[in-house]
């Protein structure tokens, strides 16, 4: 077996896509061409290389993975999924602080799946991002962590709570201090509500600006760049794996936080 097998699989999108397709099961030539949408002349040379390395078998007009191919592709799937996450927004990831994400979740970052970025909306410079608001506002249960403050946060939180949304809210100490000082009325009403839970996170533990999870709909996450600034870009994903991943990240911060008890309300 060629020692450059890793290069053979990773350094050709056609070969990689072909192997991932065969992971679903045996396919004939026409099925493969229809699914991959590539010309026969472009694909056949790549298949030939995989056959030469005993990763693929061609019998009775059908292609399938060899046993070696099945083992390798199964083990490589997590790596390929992780590479796909980083390659999708390479510029974003290379300038982000990832160390605040706990190791067990960094290892599973592939679970973000088919995410995209929400970019700052220059037409709403002083408002909450409309796409952020739209995707969060129709949820029944929301988990939110913020270590940066926006003047519209208090009314936004309160509006969600008044609609009956169950809210678990973790704020950094500085954000909560701003809420207490400048938005006392909103803070008091928010804390009186039975469908809200408020937690305060020690400032030294805070190195992520935002994690927002709707239990059944959406996950959003903001990250500081290497300069420690938040440029209001959010990762957004609607996939079940990403929602569960974001929930675990929120719980990681909540478990380090202090809940505001009833007597403090």
C-alpha positions in Angstrom: 0.0 0.0 0.0 1.3 3.4 -1.0 2.7 5.4 2.0 1.0 8.5 0.5 -2.5 7.1 1.0 -3.5 10.0 3.2 -2.6 12.4 0.4 -4.5 10.2 -2.1 -7.7 10.6 -0.1 -7.4 14.2 1.2 -5.9 16.1 -1.7 -8.6 15.4 -4.3 -12.2 16.6 -3.8 -13.3 14.1 -6.5 -11.7 11.1 -4.8 -12.9 12.2 -1.4 -16.5 12.7 -2.6 -16.4 9.4 -4.4 -15.3 7.5 -1.3 -17.9 9.3 0.9 -20.6 8.3 -1.6 -19.6 4.7 -1.6 -19.7 4.8 2.2 -23.5 4.9 1.7 -23.3 1.6 -0.2 -22.4 0.2 -3.6 -23.2 2.4 -6.6 -23.1 1.9 -10.4 -21.3 4.3 -12.7 -24.4 6.3 -13.7 -25.5 6.7 -10.0 -22.1 8.0 -9.2 -22.0 10.5 -12.1 -25.5 11.7 -11.3 -24.7 12.2 -7.6 -21.3 13.8 -8.0 -22.2 15.8 -11.1 -18.8 15.4 -12.7 -17.9 14.2 -16.2 -17.0 10.6 -16.7 -13.6 11.6 -18.1 -12.8 13.5 -15.0 -13.8 10.8 -12.5 -12.5 7.6 -14.0 -8.8 8.4 -13.6 -9.4 9.2 -9.9 -11.3 5.9 -9.5 -8.4 4.1 -11.1 -6.0 5.4 -8.5 -8.3 4.3 -5.6 -8.6 0.8 -7.2 -4.8 0.5 -7.5 -4.6 1.2 -3.7 -7.2 -1.5 -3.0 -9.6 1.0 -1.5 -12.3 0.4 -4.1 -13.6 -2.8 -5.8 -15.4 -2.8 -9.2 -17.5 -5.9 -9.8 -20.4 -6.6 -12.2 -20.7 -2.9 -13.1 -20.9 -1.8 -9.4 -18.3 0.1 -7.3 -18.0 -0.6 -3.6 -15.5 0.0 -0.8 -13.1 -2.8 -0.1 -12.8 -3.9 3.6 -9.7 -1.8 3.9 -11.5 1.1 2.3 -14.4 0.8 4.7 -12.1 0.7 7.8 -10.1 3.7 6.6 -13.1 5.9 5.6 -14.9 5.1 8.8 -11.9 6.2 10.9 -11.3 9.2 8.6 -14.9 10.6 8.7 -14.4 12.6 12.0 -11.2 14.1 10.5 -12.9 15.0 7.3 -15.9 16.5 9.1 -13.5 18.6 11.2 -11.5 19.8 8.2 -14.8 20.8 6.5 -15.8 23.0 9.5 -12.5 24.9 9.4 -12.2 25.0 5.6 -15.6 26.5 5.3 -14.6 29.8 7.0 -10.8 29.5 7.1 -10.2 33.2 7.6 -12.7 33.4 10.5 -11.2 30.4 12.4 -7.5 31.4 12.0 -8.2 34.7 13.8 -10.3 33.3 16.7 -9.5 32.4 20.3 -10.4 28.8 20.6 -8.7 28.0 24.0 -11.8 29.1 26.0 -13.8 26.2 24.5 -13.3 23.2 26.7 -11.1 20.4 25.2 -13.9 17.8 25.1 -16.0 20.2 22.9 -13.0 21.2 20.7 -12.5 17.6 19.9 -16.2 17.5 18.7 -16.2 20.8 16.8 -17.1 18.9 13.7 -20.6 18.7 15.2 -21.2 22.3 14.2 -22.0 20.8 10.8 -23.4 22.9 8.0 -23.1 26.2 9.8 -22.7 29.7 8.3 -21.7 33.2 9.6 -23.9 36.0 10.5 -22.0 39.2 9.5 -22.5 42.6 11.1 -25.4 44.5 9.5 -24.1 47.9 8.7 -27.7 49.2 8.2 -28.4 48.4 11.8 -25.1 49.5 13.4 -26.6 50.4 16.7 -29.3 47.7 16.8 -29.1 44.0 17.6 -28.5 42.1 14.4 -32.0 41.5 12.8 -31.1 38.0 11.8 -30.0 37.2 15.3 -33.3 38.6 16.7 -35.4 36.8 14.1 -33.9 33.4 14.8 -34.1 33.7 18.6 -37.4 35.3 19.1 -39.7 32.4 18.2 -38.2 29.9 20.7 -39.9 28.3 23.7 -36.8 27.7 25.7 -33.5 29.7 25.3 -30.1 29.3 26.9 -28.1 32.5 26.6 -24.6 33.5 27.7 -23.2 37.0 27.1 -19.9 38.6 28.3 -20.5 41.8 26.3 -23.2 44.3 26.7 -25.6 45.8 24.2 -28.1 48.6 25.3 -31.0 46.6 23.7 -30.3 43.5 25.7 -32.5 44.3 28.7 -35.6 45.0 26.6 -34.8 42.0 24.4 -34.5 39.6 27.4 -37.7 41.1 28.9 -39.7 40.9 25.7 -38.8 37.2 25.4 -39.7 36.5 29.0 -43.1 38.3 28.7 -44.0 36.1 25.8 -43.6 33.1 28.1 -40.2 31.9 26.8 -38.2 30.0 29.4 -34.9 31.7 29.7 -31.6 30.6 31.3 -29.3 33.6 31.2 -25.6 33.7 32.2 -24.0 37.1 32.3 -20.4 38.1 33.1 -20.1 40.2 36.2 -19.4 43.4 34.3 -22.5 42.9 32.1 -24.7 42.2 35.1 -23.3 45.3 36.8 -24.3 47.4 33.8 -27.7 45.8 33.9 -28.1 46.6 37.6 -26.8 50.2 37.3 -28.5 51.5 34.1 -31.5 49.2 33.7 -32.8 48.7 37.2 -36.4 48.6 36.3 -35.9 45.9 33.6 -33.7 43.9 35.9 -36.2 43.8 38.7 -39.0 42.7 36.4 -36.9 40.1 34.8 -35.8 38.6 38.1 -39.4 38.4 39.3 -40.5 36.2 36.5 -40.9 32.5 37.1 -39.7 31.5 33.7 -36.3 33.1 34.0 -33.1 31.9 35.6 -30.1 34.3 36.0 -26.5 33.3 36.6 -23.4 35.4 37.1 -20.0 34.2 35.9 -16.8 35.4 37.5 -15.0 37.8 35.1 -11.8 35.8 35.0 -13.6 32.8 33.6 -15.0 34.8 30.6 -13.3 34.5 27.3 -16.2 33.9 24.9 -18.6 36.8 24.1 -21.8 34.9 23.3 -23.4 31.5 23.2 -27.2 31.2 22.4 -29.1 28.0 22.1 -32.7 27.4 21.4 -33.4 23.9 22.6 -35.0 22.7 19.4 -34.1 25.2 16.7 -30.8 27.0 16.6 -27.3 27.5 18.0 -25.3 30.8 17.7 -21.8 31.4 19.0 -19.6 34.5 18.9 -15.8 34.3 19.5 -13.2 36.9 20.3 -10.5 37.4 17.8 -6.8 37.0 18.7 -6.7 40.7 19.7 -9.5 40.1 22.2 -12.2 42.0 20.2 -15.6 40.8 19.2 -16.5 41.8 15.7 -20.2 40.8 16.0 -19.8 37.8 13.7 -21.8 34.8 14.9 -21.6 31.2 13.8 -25.2 30.0 13.3 -26.3 26.4 12.8 -29.7 24.7 12.7 -28.4 21.1 12.9 -29.3 18.9 15.9 -25.6 18.1 16.6 -24.7 21.8 16.7 -27.6 22.5 19.0 -26.5 19.8 21.4 -22.9 21.0 21.2 -23.9 24.6 22.0 -26.1 23.4 24.9 -23.1 21.6 26.4 -20.9 24.8 26.0 -23.6 26.9 27.7 -23.9 24.4 30.5 -20.1 24.5 30.9 -20.3 28.2 31.7 -23.5 27.9 33.7 -21.9 25.3 36.0 -19.1 27.7 36.8 -21.6 30.5 37.6 -23.5 31.7 40.7 -27.2 31.7 40.4 -29.1 34.8 41.7 -31.3 33.2 44.4 -34.9 34.2 45.2 -33.8 36.0 48.4 -31.5 38.2 46.2 -34.4 39.0 43.9 
